[in-house]
Amino acid sequence: MLHIAAQTTDSTGSAFTEPAVRQLNAFQRWWDTIDWEKVTGLLISKGLMILFLIFLFSVLLRVCDFLVERSYQSYQKRQKFSESRMNTLNTLIRNVIHYTLGFFFIYSLLSTLGVPVGSLLAGAGIAGLAIGLGAQGFMNDIITGFFIIMEQQIDVGDYVILNNLTIEGTVTSVGIRTLELRSANGTVHFIPNRNITTISNNSRSNMQVIVDVRIDPNEGLDKIKAAIKTANDQIASSYKDEVQTDPTIFGLVDLGNSNYAIRTTFYVLNGQQFKIKEDLLAASITELNKANLSIPSTPILPTT
């Protein structure tokens, strides 16, 4: 009875140990077939190649950054660009260079490791085509924004009119993808660059101020012109730095339906036209009142 139990125990133990022994022997045979000298040489060569690539692209990155920074400083001295525009261009060029070098570094690294980069690029090309079709508007924003910045079409602080969008306001931000405007009532508009077709910039040169003061010609044009000239001289003296040309009385203009006005025209520094126009109109009314000249208040009906 004991002999039978012992045989049963031996057979059960063998059933468990034999597969483990066979696996161990198979692993030992595989281990013995490895050419460790070749593997070591391959690891050393690949490691040295990777270190060389890291060193090479680090040097290229530093050289490119140095050249971009030097060009940025040189161009900033020669061109009267705003600081925000120059910083945007500098950042954009740096990002393009960094992404380009990063792509070639990854490509070289995968090639060194033996990864089939060609097959990956073929698959990525198909995916890139699908993504590109979906991101077409985004790319249009970036391209349009780049040329808006590069061609100095607008600056922060400019008062612009986007004719196709019937939006106007002061530029608060010029981005590579969007333009930010603040209207006179405080509304902030965020406009994708691809929607901008025509920009009317009212902040690039001196602006013309036109002031029409309604009068009654029957009270004497000479007396009326003298009063308005006094107002013009006051404004020219008060805003001597802002007024670029002397206010000139253009003459009598017909507003329609037997309504007349004396028109004054002159040029002022950009951005000052609204305040100076308001002050000149107020000064003209004050001088007309001092001279006991009336200011018609009858409504001006539209002509048909």
C-alpha positions in Angstrom: 0.0 0.0 0.0 2.8 2.4 0.9 4.7 1.4 -2.3 1.6 2.4 -4.4 1.3 5.8 -2.7 4.9 6.5 -3.3 4.6 5.7 -7.0 1.6 8.0 -7.2 3.5 10.8 -5.5 6.5 10.4 -7.8 4.3 10.5 -10.9 2.4 13.6 -9.8 5.7 15.4 -9.0 7.1 14.5 -12.4 4.0 15.8 -14.1 4.6 19.3 -12.6 8.4 19.5 -12.9 8.8 18.1 -16.5 7.2 21.1 -18.3 9.1 23.6 -16.2 12.4 21.7 -16.9 11.6 21.7 -20.7 10.8 25.5 -20.6 14.0 26.1 -18.7 16.0 24.1 -21.2 14.5 25.9 -24.1 15.3 29.3 -22.5 18.8 28.0 -21.9 19.3 27.0 -25.5 17.9 30.4 -26.7 20.2 32.2 -24.3 23.2 30.2 -25.6 22.4 31.1 -29.2 22.6 34.8 -28.5 25.8 36.4 -29.9 26.5 38.7 -27.0 29.5 40.2 -28.7 27.3 41.2 -31.6 24.5 42.5 -29.4 27.0 44.5 -27.3 28.5 46.0 -30.4 25.1 46.9 -31.8 24.0 48.6 -28.5 27.2 50.6 -28.4 26.9 51.7 -32.0 23.2 52.6 -31.7 23.9 54.4 -28.4 26.7 56.4 -29.9 24.6 57.2 -32.9 21.8 58.4 -30.7 24.2 60.5 -28.6 25.6 62.0 -31.8 22.1 62.9 -33.0 21.2 64.5 -29.7 24.5 66.5 -29.8 24.0 67.5 -33.5 20.4 68.7 -33.2 21.2 70.5 -29.9 23.9 72.4 -31.7 21.7 73.1 -34.7 18.9 74.3 -32.4 21.3 76.7 -30.6 22.7 78.0 -33.9 19.3 78.6 -35.3 18.1 80.4 -32.2 21.2 82.5 -32.2 20.7 83.5 -35.9 17.0 84.2 -35.3 17.7 86.4 -32.3 20.5 88.3 -34.1 18.3 88.8 -37.1 15.5 89.9 -34.8 17.6 92.5 -33.1 19.1 93.8 -36.4 15.7 94.1 -38.1 14.2 95.8 -35.0 16.9 98.5 -35.3 16.3 99.1 -39.0 12.6 98.8 -39.1 10.0 100.8 -37.1 8.0 97.8 -36.1 5.9 97.7 -33.0 7.2 95.6 -30.2 4.2 93.3 -30.3 4.6 92.7 -34.0 8.3 91.9 -33.7 7.7 89.5 -30.8 4.9 87.7 -32.7 7.2 87.3 -35.7 10.1 86.2 -33.6 8.0 83.6 -31.8 6.5 82.4 -35.1 9.9 81.9 -36.8 11.3 80.1 -33.7 8.3 77.7 -33.5 8.7 76.9 -37.2 12.4 76.1 -36.8 11.9 74.1 -33.6 9.1 72.0 -35.2 11.2 71.4 -38.3 14.2 70.3 -36.4 12.1 68.2 -34.1 10.6 66.4 -37.0 14.0 65.6 -38.6 15.4 64.5 -35.1 12.5 62.0 -34.6 12.9 60.8 -38.2 16.6 60.3 -37.7 16.1 58.6 -34.3 13.5 56.2 -35.6 15.7 55.3 -38.6 18.7 54.7 -36.3 16.5 52.3 -34.2 15.5 50.5 -37.3 11.8 51.6 -37.3 10.3 51.5 -40.8 9.8 55.2 -41.1 8.6 55.1 -44.7 5.6 53.0 -43.8 4.8 55.2 -40.9 5.0 58.3 -43.1 2.7 56.7 -45.7 0.1 56.1 -43.0 0.7 59.5 -41.5 0.2 61.0 -45.0 -3.3 59.6 -45.3 -4.2 60.7 -41.8 -2.6 64.1 -42.4 -4.7 64.6 -45.5 -7.9 64.0 -43.5 -6.7 66.3 -40.8 -5.6 68.9 -43.3 -9.1 69.0 -44.9 -10.7 69.5 -41.5 -8.1 72.2 -40.4 -8.2 74.1 -43.7 -9.8 77.1 -42.0 -7.3 77.1 -39.2 -4.4 77.1 -41.7 -6.1 80.0 -43.6 -6.2 81.9 -40.3 -2.5 81.4 -39.7 -1.4 82.3 -43.2 -3.6 85.4 -43.4 -2.4 86.5 -39.9 1.2 86.0 -40.9 0.9 88.4 -43.8 -1.2 90.9 -41.8 1.7 91.1 -39.3 4.5 90.9 -41.9 3.0 93.6 -44.1 2.3 96.0 -41.1 -1.3 96.3 -42.1 -2.4 97.1 -38.6 -1.0 97.7 -35.1 -2.3 97.6 -31.6 -4.1 100.9 -30.9 -5.1 101.5 -34.6 -8.7 102.4 -35.4 -9.7 100.2 -38.2 -12.8 99.4 -40.3 -13.4 95.9 -41.6 -15.6 96.8 -44.6 -16.8 93.3 -45.5 -17.8 92.6 -41.9 -19.2 96.1 -41.1 -17.2 96.1 -37.9 -15.0 98.9 -36.7 -13.1 99.7 -33.5 -9.7 100.0 -31.9 -7.3 97.1 -32.3 -6.4 95.6 -28.9 -4.6 92.4 -30.1 -3.1 91.2 -33.4 -2.7 87.4 -33.3 -1.5 84.9 -35.8 -5.0 83.4 -35.8 -7.4 86.1 -34.7 -7.8 89.8 -34.6 -9.3 91.5 -31.5 -11.2 94.8 -31.8 -12.9 97.0 -29.2 -15.8 99.0 -30.5 -16.7 102.5 -29.3 -19.5 101.0 -27.1 -17.0 98.6 -25.4 -17.9 95.5 -27.3 -14.9 93.2 -28.0 -14.9 91.4 -31.3 -12.8 88.4 -32.0 -12.4 88.0 -35.8 -10.8 84.9 -37.4 -8.1 86.2 -39.8 -9.6 84.3 -42.7 -12.7 86.4 -42.6 -10.8 89.7 -43.1 -10.7 90.8 -46.7 -10.5 94.6 -46.7 -9.0 96.7 -43.9 -9.5 100.5 -43.7 -6.9 101.8 -41.3 -7.7 105.2 -39.9 -4.6 105.5 -37.8 -1.7 105.6 -40.4 -1.6 109.3 -41.2 -3.1 112.7 -40.2 -6.8 112.7 -40.2 -9.0 115.4 -41.8 -11.5 117.2 -39.6 -14.6 118.6 -41.2 -16.9 120.8 -39.1 -20.2 122.2 -40.5 -21.8 124.9 -38.4 -25.4 125.7 -39.4 -26.0 129.4 -40.0 -28.6 131.9 -41.3 -27.0 133.6 -44.4 -29.4 136.5 -44.0 -27.5 137.7 -40.9 -24.4 138.5 -42.9 -21.8 136.0 -44.1 -18.8 138.2 -43.3 -19.9 138.6 -39.6 -20.6 134.8 -39.4 -17.2 133.9 -40.9 -15.4 136.3 -38.5 -17.0 134.6 -35.5 -16.2 131.1 -36.8 -12.6 132.2 -37.5 -12.2 133.3 -33.9 -13.3 129.8 -32.8 -10.8 128.3 -35.3 -8.0 130.4 -33.9 -8.8 129.3 -30.4 -8.7 125.6 -31.3 -5.4 126.0 -33.3 -3.9 127.7 -30.2 -5.2 125.2 -27.7 -4.1 122.2 -29.8 -0.9 123.5 -31.4 0.8 120.2 -31.1 -2.1 118.1 -32.5 -3.3 120.5 -35.3 -1.1 119.9 -38.3 -2.7 122.4 -40.7 -4.4 125.7 -39.9 -8.2 125.5 -39.8 -9.5 126.9 -43.1 -13.0 128.1 -43.7 -14.0 126.3 -46.8 -17.1 128.4 -47.3 -20.8 128.1 -47.5 -22.2 124.6 -48.1 -25.8 123.6 -48.9 -27.2 121.0 -46.5 -30.4 120.7 -48.5 -33.9 122.1 -48.2 -32.6 125.7 -47.8 -30.4 124.8 -44.9 -26.8 126.2 -45.0 -23.6 125.8 -43.0 -20.1 127.2 -42.9 -17.6 124.4 -43.3 -14.1 124.4 -41.7 -11.5 121.8 -42.7 -8.0 121.0 -41.4 -5.8 118.0 -40.5 -4.9 116.8 -37.0 -2.8 114.0 -35.5 -4.4 110.6 -35.8 -6.6 109.7 -32.9 -7.3 113.4 -32.0 -9.9 114.1 -34.7 -13.0 113.3 -32.6 -12.2 115.4 -29.6 -10.9 118.4 -31.6 -14.0 118.3 -33.9 -16.3 118.3 -30.8 -14.4 121.2 -29.3 -14.3 123.3 -32.5 -18.1 122.8 -32.9 -18.7 123.9 -29.3 -16.3 126.9 -29.7 -18.1 128.0 -33.0 -21.5 127.9 -31.3 -20.2 129.9 -28.4 -18.7 132.6 -30.7 -21.9 132.8 -32.8 -23.9 133.3 -29.6 -21.5 136.0 -28.4 -22.1 137.8 -31.7 -25.8 137.5 -31.4 -26.0 135.3 -34.4 -28.7 132.6 -34.6 -28.2 128.9 -35.2 -31.1 127.3 -37.1 -32.8 124.4 -35.4 -35.2 123.4 -38.1 -34.8 119.7 -39.1 -32.9 118.9 -42.2 -35.2 116.7 -44.3 -33.6 114.1 -46.6 -33.6 115.0 -50.2 -35.6 112.8 -52.5 
